[in-house]
Amino acid sequence: MKSMRHVIGYFLFVLSLIAWAAISILPFLNLSIEMGAAITTALIVGGEIAFVLSIALLGKEFLGKINSFFNKLNFFQKGK
């Protein structure tokens, strides 16, 4: 069984993904430019804080899994 630390870490990681996904929905809402900018800023900051806290709770192994996932997608090509 996972410890409470892992459960909270995974929850924060999913929350950070949801925050970033919510940003893509904002242009379709009927918001003023100022309100849209404020909500976007809050979602970016909140998502990044949740991501950093999730990495702190889940440890280097989880960060290694994330890095290997993006390396498999060839986002970061070495030697070029």
C-alpha positions as semicolon CSV with decimal commas, in nm:
position;residue;x (nm);y (nm);z (nm)
1;M;0,000;0,000;0,000
2;K;0,124;0,344;-0,088
3;S;0,205;0,584;0,188
4;M;0,008;0,903;0,235
5;R;0,309;1,093;0,101
6;H;0,281;0,913;-0,235
7;V;-0,094;0,963;-0,254
8;I;-0,058;1,336;-0,194
9;G;0,231;1,352;-0,441
10;Y;0,032;1,184;-0,718
11;F;-0,269;1,404;-0,641
12;L;-0,056;1,718;-0,674
13;F;0,095;1,590;-0,999
14;V;-0,250;1,531;-1,151
15;L;-0,363;1,870;-1,020
16;S;-0,071;2,037;-1,199
17;L;-0,169;1,866;-1,525
18;I;-0,530;1,977;-1,482
19;A;-0,418;2,336;-1,420
20;W;-0,222;2,340;-1,746
21;A;-0,509;2,179;-1,936
22;A;-0,752;2,438;-1,799
23;I;-0,546;2,714;-1,958
24;S;-0,635;2,583;-2,303
25;I;-1,006;2,617;-2,223
26;L;-0,990;2,983;-2,120
27;P;-1,000;3,138;-2,470
28;F;-1,339;2,977;-2,529
29;L;-1,493;3,134;-2,221
30;N;-1,649;3,476;-2,233
31;L;-1,394;3,651;-2,012
32;S;-1,245;3,995;-2,028
33;I;-0,879;4,019;-2,121
34;E;-0,787;4,122;-1,768
35;M;-0,980;3,835;-1,609
36;G;-0,834;3,585;-1,856
37;A;-0,482;3,707;-1,784
38;A;-0,536;3,688;-1,409
39;I;-0,679;3,335;-1,426
40;T;-0,402;3,220;-1,661
41;T;-0,137;3,357;-1,427
42;A;-0,298;3,190;-1,127
43;L;-0,321;2,857;-1,310
44;I;0,041;2,871;-1,424
45;V;0,173;2,958;-1,078
46;G;-0,055;2,708;-0,905
47;G;0,031;2,433;-1,151
48;E;0,404;2,489;-1,113
49;I;0,384;2,494;-0,734
50;A;0,181;2,171;-0,737
51;F;0,434;2,011;-0,974
52;V;0,734;2,107;-0,762
53;L;0,564;1,986;-0,444
54;S;0,473;1,657;-0,612
55;I;0,834;1,601;-0,717
56;A;0,948;1,682;-0,363
57;L;0,706;1,424;-0,223
58;L;0,760;1,152;-0,484
59;G;1,138;1,178;-0,508
60;K;1,408;1,136;-0,767
61;E;1,270;0,807;-0,897
62;F;0,950;0,973;-1,017
63;L;1,144;1,260;-1,173
64;G;1,358;1,001;-1,353
65;K;1,042;0,838;-1,491
66;I;0,921;1,174;-1,621
67;N;1,258;1,244;-1,783
68;S;1,272;0,901;-1,947
69;F;0,918;0,950;-2,082
70;F;1,015;1,277;-2,253
71;N;1,343;1,129;-2,378
72;K;1,145;0,851;-2,547
73;L;0,936;1,116;-2,725
74;N;1,258;1,273;-2,861
75;F;1,179;1,618;-2,721
76;F;1,537;1,647;-2,599
77;Q;1,778;1,510;-2,856
78;K;2,132;1,471;-2,733
79;G;2,426;1,553;-2,953
80;K;2,256;1,810;-3,175
